[in-house]
Amino acid sequence: MRATKRKFDFLDIILILGMILPLVAAIMLKVLFTPETHGVSITGALIFWQTDTPIGKLMITESIVNSWAIVMLISCLAVFLTRKLSVKNPSTRQAFAEWIVYHCEKLVGGNMREEFANYGPFIAAILSLSAFSSLSSLLGLHSPTSNINIVAAWASLVFVLITYYKLKLGPIYYIKGFAEPVVILFPINVISEFATPVSMTFRHYGNILSGSIIGTLIAYALGLLSNKIFGFLPGLLGDIPYLRVGLPAILSLYFDVFSACMQAFIFAMLTMSNVSGALPEGYIPKIRKKHRAKQQIVN
């Protein structure tokens, strides 16, 4: 069915502003709070506000603000794409939304068992949140994925899901799993269990952070080299960083775009693999068999 174009209405404009204004506000906060520096500067997230509490310091950092800006962007984008759905006369945005849904469901169907067919929205949320967070560095923002606390929170949520499905057959079955294939491996299996969220956290966080650091160092080094080579030119001509034109942009395509999307995909794949593998094989058939047995007793 051919997609048609529809005119924007007032709510569409509000949703578009809801995607743009949070990022604009995050950029303005960064400009206002970033201290003046000379030379290369590699720092963590800026602290916008902090106060003392009985359990420690409560801080509103750049990572938190940028994360909420990304969440608002994705939420407004989702509402924008799914407005005015129609079976007979679908719009271009509806066709794009259906394309996203189709490929997310296809990704889940190809990597998770049939019991997890409804995990499409969850995986789509992980992919979009991770990718948009990493891509925010293109706007000069501090990427939330380069903050270990943000990524650790995502990995902890995945770990909760893994544990939930492993407990489906009861706590005794779960504990016995640590003693397989032999009891002597019990300590190693316990460590391996908690290593899952740790490895997911450091893999994602380390790749994004290292990319931003490498890009900054290379850009700074090219600026120094350009000054050494062309510094003899008179006036402003000697101050132009000629060597920083082109190469940093090419590196940005890899570190800020390709690597960001790749890490989001890897994190989603690990999530699907770990969650799907946590549910004991044959669990659903056993539950259905018990349910049928209860029904026969009742009847």
C-alpha positions, 0 to 999 in steps of 0.5 A, spaced: 500 500 500 502 506 497 504 511 503 501 518 503 503 525 505 499 528 511 500 535 513 502 537 520 498 539 525 499 543 532 500 537 536 505 535 531 509 541 531 509 540 539 512 534 538 517 536 534 519 542 539 519 536 544 524 533 540 529 539 539 528 543 545 531 538 550 537 537 546 538 545 545 537 546 553 542 541 554 547 544 549 546 551 553 547 548 559 554 545 557 556 552 554 554 556 561 557 551 565 563 549 561 570 552 564 575 556 560 581 551 558 587 551 554 590 546 550 587 539 551 581 537 556 579 530 557 574 531 563 568 527 566 560 529 566 559 536 568 556 537 575 550 542 574 547 542 582 549 538 588 547 538 595 548 533 601 544 528 603 544 523 609 546 518 605 551 522 601 552 527 595 546 528 591 548 531 584 545 533 577 550 531 572 551 532 565 550 525 564 543 525 567 540 531 564 542 529 557 539 522 558 533 525 560 533 529 554 534 523 549 528 520 553 524 526 551 526 525 544 525 518 543 518 519 547 516 525 542 519 521 536 515 515 538 508 519 539 510 523 532 511 516 528 504 513 531 499 518 530 493 518 525 494 510 524 490 508 518 489 501 515 486 504 508 491 510 507 497 510 511 502 516 511 509 516 510 511 516 518 506 510 519 510 506 513 517 508 517 514 506 524 511 500 521 518 498 518 521 499 525 517 495 528 517 489 523 525 489 523 525 489 531 520 483 531 524 480 526 531 481 530 527 478 536 524 472 532 531 471 530 535 471 536 530 469 542 525 463 543 518 464 541 516 465 549 519 472 548 516 474 542 513 480 545 520 483 547 520 487 541 518 494 544 524 492 550 529 491 545 527 497 540 528 501 547 535 499 548 537 500 541 534 507 540 536 509 547 543 507 546 544 509 539 541 516 540 545 517 547 552 515 543 550 520 537 549 526 542 556 527 542 555 529 535 552 535 538 558 536 542 554 533 548 557 529 553 554 522 551 551 518 557 554 512 554 561 514 556 558 514 564 559 508 567 553 509 572 548 510 566 550 503 562 551 499 569 544 501 570 542 498 563 546 492 565 543 491 572 536 491 569 538 486 564 541 482 570 534 482 574 530 480 568 536 474 567 535 472 574 527 473 574 527 467 568 532 463 572 527 463 578 521 460 574 522 453 576 524 455 583 530 457 588 532 450 589 533 449 581 536 456 581 541 454 586 542 447 583 544 450 577 551 453 580 553 446 581 553 444 574 556 440 571 560 438 578 559 441 585 567 444 585 565 449 580 560 452 584 564 458 586 566 459 579 559 459 577 557 464 582 562 469 579 560 468 572 553 469 574 555 476 576 560 477 571 555 478 566 552 485 567 559 487 569 562 485 562 556 488 559 557 495 562 565 495 561 564 493 554 559 498 552 562 504 556 569 502 555 568 502 547 564 509 547 569 512 552 575 510 548 573 513 542 571 520 544 578 520 548 582 517 542 578 522 537 580 528 542 587 526 542 588 526 535 584 532 534 589 536 539 595 533 536 593 535 529 592 542 531 599 542 534 602 539 528 599 544 524 601 549 528 608 547 527 608 546 520 604 552 518 606 557 523 611 561 519 605 563 515 603 571 517 597 573 521 591 569 521 594 564 516 599 561 521 593 560 526 589 556 522 589 548 524 589 546 516 591 538 518 584 538 523 580 539 516 578 532 514 581 527 518 577 528 525 571 528 521 573 521 518 574 519 525 568 521 527 564 517 522 567 511 525 568 513 533 561 517 533 557 514 528 559 507 526 561 505 533 555 508 537 550 504 532 555 498 533 555 498 540 548 499 541 547 493 537 551 489 541 548 491 547 541 489 544 544 482 542 547 480 549 541 482 552 537 478 547 542 472 548 542 472 556 535 473 557 533 468 552 538 463 555 536 464 562 529 461 561 530 453 562 529 449 556 522 446 556 519 451 561 513 453 557 511 446 555 511 444 562 507 449 565 502 448 559 502 440 561 501 442 569 495 447 567 492 442 562 492 437 568 489 442 573 483 443 568 482 435 567 482 435 575 477 441 575 473 438 570 
